[in-house]
Amino acid sequence: MYNNSSVKLFLSLIGINENGIDTISPIAQKRIQQASIIIGGKRHLDLANPLIQGQKEVWASPIHLSLEKFLQHKPNPVVILASGDPFWYGIGPLATHSLQRDEWESFPAISSYTLACNKLGWHGQHIQTVSLCGRPLETLRPALTPYRRLFILSANEQTPHLVREKFKKWQITYKDFYILEALGGPNEHMRHFTQNDYFPNDIHPLNIIAVELDHFTPLPFTHGREDHWFENDGQLTKQTIRSCSLSTLQPYPGALLWDIGTGSGSIAIEWMLTHPTCKAIAIEPRTDRAHRAKENAIRLGVPALQIIEGKAPEALQNLPRPDAIFIGGGLTSPTLLETVWNTLRPLGRLVINSVTTEGDRLLFKAQQEWGGQITRLSVEHYEALGKYHGFKPTRAITQYVVQKP
C-alpha cells in the first residue's frame, strides 16, 4: 500500500472505449469533471465531452510536448484519456515515469486485446501482440512463426493493407486474417479474409488485426543464423563463431550490449532478437558499414538498434553502461581494453575475438590481470578438392571471455 501524506495525487489515467462514458466508473467520471486539463486524442476527448468542464488538450506531436505541459499543471488535477488499458501498449508508463507512486492513479477500461480474444474465442495467454502504432512494419518480423496466432495493433486504416504487402514480400502465408474494427462500440465490425481475398478500402482507422499463420520459412530463433540473413562486405562474424560468441555473451531480458566494430551488425542484431527488451549499441567507424548494419537491423525486425558512427574508445563517451561488451577481430589498443573494462557493469561479460598475434598478446595480458578464459576456435568446412573432397579450415579465432566481479 502506498500512502505518503506529503505527496498529493494530481494525475488520473482513464481508459475509455468506443462505448464512451457509459462504461467509465462513477469515480473516474468525477475525476474528468473536476480536472483542470484533460489530455487525449480527439476521439477520446469527443467520447468524454459530456463530462469535460476543464481545458481540453489534443496530444501534440511529438507527444513529449504534451507530457511536459501536463507536468506544469501540478498540483492541479489532470486527466489523461487513453484507449482501454493505459498500461497495455498505452501512455501509462511514459506519463508516470517521472512521478511518485502516490501522485497518479489509473482507471483501465477493457482493452482491445481482451475484446478481440472474446470475439474470436482465442486463448489470450498463448497469443503474442505486436503494436505498429508509431513503429516500423519490420517490428513484426521476429514474431512471425508458423501456425502461430498473432494480434497486431494497427496505427490506422492503412495498416492492414501494409501488413499484407509485407507478408507477400516476406513470403508469409496465413490461414485466417481478421480485421476487428471499433471494438466495444456501436460501430463494432469483424471481417475475415484468406490468403487471396480482396481487401476493402473502407476499414475503420481504429482496428486490430488477428492472424492465424500457416507454414513458411521463419526468421530462425536460435543464435547463429545463416550468414545470408545479413547483408555484408565480408566484415561479418561468421555463423559458427557468432553462435559461440553469443552463447558466451549470455544475453538476458533487458540487458544492454555494446558491439564494438559491428561491421554488418550481426552480433548486435542477434542479441536484440533474443528477447524484445534486449538493447544494443553498435559502434562502427566506417559510414558504409554503419549504414549497412542499420539496414540489416530494420530488415530483421530490430529497428531500435542504436548505431554510433565513430572509432572506439573515443566514440564510447557518454554512452549508457553496458551489461555486456563484444569486440570482434579489431583489437589493437590496450587503452580500449581498459576503457571497456572500467565501463562494464559489475557482473557484466566481456567477449573479445582476436585474429592477430598482436591482439592475442593483449588478451593474454588481460587474462593475467582480470582472469577469465581464453579459447582457440577453429572451423573447417567439407568441400570439393578437384575430383576429391576434404576439409578447408577458416581463419582461427582467439576468444577471450571474462565476467567482471
C-alpha positions in Angstrom: 0.0 0.0 0.0 1.3 3.5 -1.0 0.5 6.2 1.5 2.8 9.2 1.5 1.0 12.1 3.1 3.5 14.7 1.7 2.6 13.7 -1.9 -0.6 14.9 -3.5 -2.5 12.9 -6.1 -2.9 15.0 -9.3 -2.9 12.7 -12.4 -5.7 10.4 -13.3 -5.2 8.0 -16.3 -8.6 6.9 -17.5 -9.3 4.3 -20.1 -12.2 4.8 -22.4 -13.5 2.6 -25.2 -16.0 3.0 -28.0 -19.0 2.9 -25.7 -17.9 6.3 -24.3 -18.6 7.4 -20.8 -21.2 4.7 -20.1 -18.5 2.2 -19.2 -16.5 4.7 -17.0 -16.8 4.2 -13.3 -18.5 6.9 -11.2 -15.3 7.9 -9.5 -13.5 8.2 -12.9 -16.3 10.3 -14.3 -15.9 12.6 -11.3 -12.2 12.9 -12.0 -12.9 14.1 -15.5 -15.5 16.6 -14.3 -13.0 18.1 -11.7 -9.9 18.1 -13.9 -8.3 21.4 -14.8 -7.0 20.0 -18.0 -7.9 16.8 -19.9 -5.4 15.4 -22.4 -6.2 12.8 -25.1 -6.7 12.0 -28.7 -9.5 13.9 -30.5 -11.6 10.7 -30.5 -11.1 10.3 -26.7 -12.0 13.9 -26.0 -15.1 13.6 -28.1 -16.2 10.5 -26.3 -15.8 12.1 -22.9 -17.0 15.5 -23.9 -20.3 15.4 -21.9 -18.2 15.2 -18.7 -15.5 17.7 -19.5 -15.6 21.1 -17.8 -11.9 21.9 -17.8 -9.4 22.7 -20.7 -9.2 20.2 -23.5 -5.8 19.4 -24.9 -5.2 17.2 -28.0 -1.9 15.2 -28.0 0.9 17.2 -29.5 3.4 15.8 -31.9 5.9 14.7 -30.7 4.0 13.5 -27.7 6.6 14.6 -25.1 5.5 18.2 -25.6 2.1 17.4 -24.1 3.7 15.4 -21.3 5.8 18.4 -20.4 2.7 20.6 -20.4 0.7 18.5 -18.1 3.5 18.5 -15.5 3.3 22.3 -15.5 -0.2 22.0 -14.1 0.9 20.1 -11.0 -0.6 20.0 -8.3 -3.9 20.9 -10.1 -5.9 17.8 -11.2 -5.0 16.5 -14.6 -6.7 13.7 -16.6 -5.2 11.7 -19.4 -7.6 9.7 -21.6 -6.4 6.5 -23.2 -7.7 3.6 -25.2 -8.7 0.7 -23.0 -5.9 -0.1 -20.5 -3.4 2.8 -20.3 -0.6 0.3 -19.2 -1.1 -2.1 -22.1 0.8 -0.7 -25.1 -0.5 2.7 -23.8 0.6 6.0 -22.5 0.6 4.9 -18.8 4.3 4.0 -18.4 5.5 7.2 -20.2 3.1 9.5 -18.4 4.0 8.2 -14.9 7.7 7.6 -15.4 8.9 10.7 -13.5 6.1 10.7 -10.9 6.0 9.2 -7.4 3.5 6.4 -7.0 1.1 8.4 -4.9 0.9 11.2 -7.5 -1.2 9.2 -10.0 -4.0 6.7 -10.3 -5.4 4.6 -13.2 -8.9 3.5 -14.2 -8.5 1.0 -17.0 -11.2 0.1 -19.4 -11.5 -3.3 -21.2 -8.6 -3.4 -23.7 -8.9 -4.2 -27.4 -6.8 -7.3 -26.7 -9.4 -8.7 -24.3 -12.3 -7.8 -26.6 -10.6 -9.4 -29.6 -9.9 -12.6 -27.6 -13.5 -12.9 -26.6 -14.7 -12.1 -30.1 -12.6 -14.8 -31.6 -12.6 -17.3 -28.8 -8.8 -17.3 -28.7 -6.7 -18.2 -25.6 -5.2 -14.9 -24.7 -2.3 -16.4 -22.8 -0.9 -18.0 -25.9 -1.1 -15.0 -28.3 1.7 -12.6 -28.9 0.8 -9.0 -29.6 2.8 -6.5 -31.7 2.0 -2.8 -31.8 2.6 -0.9 -35.1 1.5 2.4 -33.5 4.5 4.6 -34.2 6.7 1.6 -35.0 8.1 0.3 -38.3 6.3 -2.6 -40.0 9.6 -4.6 -39.7 8.9 -4.9 -36.0 6.6 -7.7 -37.0 9.3 -9.9 -38.4 10.6 -11.7 -35.3 7.0 -12.5 -34.2 6.1 -14.4 -37.4 6.4 -18.1 -36.9 4.5 -21.0 -38.5 1.0 -21.9 -37.2 1.0 -19.1 -34.6 -1.8 -16.8 -33.7 -0.9 -13.1 -33.5 -2.5 -9.8 -32.7 -1.3 -6.7 -34.5 -2.3 -3.3 -33.1 -2.9 -1.1 -36.2 -1.8 2.5 -36.5 -4.7 3.5 -38.8 -6.9 2.2 -41.6 -3.9 1.6 -43.9 -2.1 -0.8 -41.6 -3.9 -4.0 -42.7 -3.0 -3.3 -46.3 0.6 -2.6 -45.4 0.9 -5.7 -43.3 -0.4 -7.9 -46.1 2.1 -6.3 -48.5 4.9 -7.2 -46.1 3.5 -10.7 -45.8 3.8 -11.1 -49.6 7.3 -9.7 -49.7 8.4 -12.0 -46.8 6.5 -15.0 -48.3 4.4 -15.3 -45.1 1.3 -17.4 -45.6 -1.7 -17.5 -43.3 -4.9 -19.4 -42.8 -7.1 -16.6 -41.4 -6.7 -12.8 -41.4 -9.3 -10.9 -39.3 -9.8 -7.2 -39.1 -11.7 -6.2 -35.9 -12.9 -2.6 -36.1 -14.1 -0.2 -33.4 -14.3 -2.9 -30.8 -16.6 -2.3 -27.9 -18.7 0.3 -29.6 -21.8 0.7 -31.7 -19.8 0.5 -34.9 -18.0 -2.7 -34.0 -17.3 -4.9 -37.0 -15.3 -8.0 -37.7 -14.2 -9.1 -41.2 -12.5 -12.3 -42.2 -10.1 -12.9 -45.1 -8.0 -15.7 -46.5 -4.7 -15.5 -48.4 -6.0 -14.3 -51.8 -9.1 -12.3 -50.7 -9.6 -8.7 -51.8 -9.1 -6.1 -49.0 -11.7 -3.3 -48.8 -10.9 0.4 -48.7 -13.4 1.3 -46.0 -11.5 0.0 -43.0 -12.1 1.8 -39.7 -9.0 3.6 -38.5 -9.4 2.1 -35.1 -8.7 -1.6 -35.8 -6.8 -4.6 -34.6 -5.5 -7.4 -36.8 -5.8 -11.0 -35.7 -3.9 -13.5 -37.9 -3.5 -17.3 -37.8 -0.3 -18.1 -39.6 0.3 -21.1 -41.9 3.5 -22.9 -42.9 6.5 -20.8 -44.2 10.2 -20.4 -43.5 10.6 -18.1 -40.5 13.4 -16.0 -39.2 15.3 -18.5 -37.1 15.1 -18.1 -33.3 18.4 -19.6 -32.4 21.8 -17.9 -32.2 24.0 -18.3 -35.2 21.6 -17.6 -38.1 22.9 -18.4 -41.5 25.2 -15.7 -42.9 22.9 -15.0 -45.9 20.4 -13.2 -43.5 23.0 -10.4 -43.1 24.0 -8.1 -46.0 27.8 -7.7 -45.7 31.0 -6.8 -47.4 32.9 -9.7 -45.8 33.1 -7.9 -42.4 30.9 -10.4 -40.7 31.2 -12.7 -37.6 30.5 -16.0 -39.4 27.7 -18.2 -38.3 29.6 -20.8 -36.2 31.8 -18.2 -34.4 28.8 -15.9 -34.0 26.9 -18.7 -32.3 29.8 -19.4 -29.9 30.2 -15.6 -29.2 26.6 -15.1 -28.3 26.5 -18.1 -26.1 29.4 -16.7 -24.1 27.9 -13.2 -24.0 24.8 -14.8 -22.4 22.0 -12.3 -23.3 19.1 -11.9 -21.0 15.9 -9.8 -21.0 16.5 -6.1 -20.6 20.3 -6.3 -21.0 22.4 -3.8 -23.0 25.2 -4.8 -25.3 28.0 -2.7 -26.8 29.1 -4.2 -30.1 32.4 -2.5 -30.9 33.4 -2.7 -34.6 30.0 -4.0 -35.5 30.6 -4.5 -39.3 27.3 -5.9 -40.6 25.7 -5.7 -37.1 25.1 -9.4 -36.8 26.1 -9.8 -33.2 24.1 -6.8 -32.0 21.1 -7.8 -34.1 21.1 -11.4 -32.8 21.5 -10.1 -29.3 18.3 -8.0 -29.7 16.4 -10.9 -31.3 17.0 -12.9 -28.2 14.2 -11.0 -26.4 12.1 -7.9 -27.2 13.6 -6.0 -24.3 17.3 -6.7 -25.2 19.1 -3.5 -26.3 22.3 -2.9 -28.2 24.5 -0.1 -29.3 26.7 -0.8 -32.3 29.9 1.2 -32.8 31.3 1.3 -36.3 34.0 3.7 -37.8 33.0 3.2 -41.4 30.0 5.1 -42.8 29.1 2.4 -45.3 29.2 -0.4 -42.8 27.3 1.6 -40.2 24.5 2.2 -42.8 24.5 -1.5 -43.8 24.2 -2.6 -40.1 21.2 -0.3 -39.7 19.6 -1.6 -42.8 20.1 -5.2 -41.6 18.6 -4.3 -38.2 15.5 -2.8 -39.8 15.0 -5.7 -42.2 15.4 -8.3 -39.5 12.9 -6.7 -37.1 15.1 -4.8 -34.6 14.9 -1.2 -35.9 15.7 0.1 -32.3 19.4 -0.9 -32.7 21.4 2.3 -32.0 24.3 2.9 -34.4 27.2 5.1 -33.3 29.5 6.0 -36.2 32.9 6.5 -34.8 36.0 4.8 -33.5 36.4 3.3 -30.1 37.3 4.3 -27.4 36.5 7.9 -28.4 33.0 7.0 -29.6 32.2 5.3 -26.3 32.0 8.6 -24.3 28.6 9.3 -22.6 27.0 6.0 -23.6 24.9 4.1 -21.0 26.9 1.5 -19.1 26.5 -1.9 -20.8 25.8 -5.3 -19.3 27.9 -7.0 -21.9 30.6 -5.9 -24.4 31.7 -7.6 -27.6 34.8 -6.7 -29.6 35.2 -8.7 -32.8 38.5 -9.0 -34.5 39.9 -5.5 -34.4 41.6 -5.3 -31.0 44.8 -3.2 -31.3 44.7 -0.8 -28.3 45.3 -1.5 -24.7 43.6 1.8 -24.0 40.4 0.3 -25.5 40.6 -2.7 -23.2 41.0 -0.5 -20.1 38.1 1.7 -21.1 35.6 -1.1 -21.7 36.6 -3.0 -18.6 36.1 0.1 -16.4 32.8 0.9 -18.1 31.3 -2.6 -17.9 28.7 -3.0 -15.2 29.5 -5.4 -12.3 28.8 -9.0 -13.2 28.9 -7.9 -16.9 30.5 -10.1 -19.5 33.3 -9.1 -21.9 33.9 -11.2 -25.0 36.7 -10.5 -27.5 37.5 -12.3 -30.7 41.1 -11.8 -31.9 42.5 -12.8 -35.3 46.1 -11.4 -34.9 49.1 -12.2 -32.8 49.2 -8.6 -31.6 45.6 -8.9 -30.4 46.3 -12.2 -28.8 49.1 -10.7 -26.7 46.7 -8.1 -25.4 44.2 -10.9 -24.5 46.9 -12.9 -22.7 47.8 -9.8 -20.6 44.2 -9.1 -19.8 43.6 -12.7 -18.7 46.6 -12.4 -16.3 45.1 -9.3 -14.8 41.4 -10.0 -14.8 41.1 -13.7 -15.1 38.6 -15.3 -17.5 39.1 -17.9 -20.2 40.9 -17.9 -23.5 39.8 -20.4 -26.1 41.1 -21.1 -29.6 38.2 -21.6 -32.1 38.8 -23.2 -35.5 36.2 -24.3 -38.0 36.7 -26.5 -41.1 34.2 -26.9 -43.9 33.9 -30.0 -46.1 34.5 -29.0 -49.7 35.4 -30.4 -53.1 39.2 -30.5 -53.8 39.3 -31.1 -57.5 37.7 -34.6 -58.0 38.2 -35.4 -54.3 36.9 -33.9 -51.1 38.4 -32.6 -47.9 38.1 -30.1 -45.0 39.1 -26.5 -45.7 40.0 -24.5 -42.5 38.8 -21.0 -41.9 40.9 -18.4 -40.0 41.3 -19.4 -36.4 39.9 -17.2 -33.7 41.3 -16.5 -30.2 38.3 -15.8 -27.9 38.6 -14.2 -24.5 35.7 -14.4 -22.1 35.5 -12.8 -18.7 32.9 -11.8 -16.2 33.5 -8.7 -14.2 33.3 -9.2 -10.4 
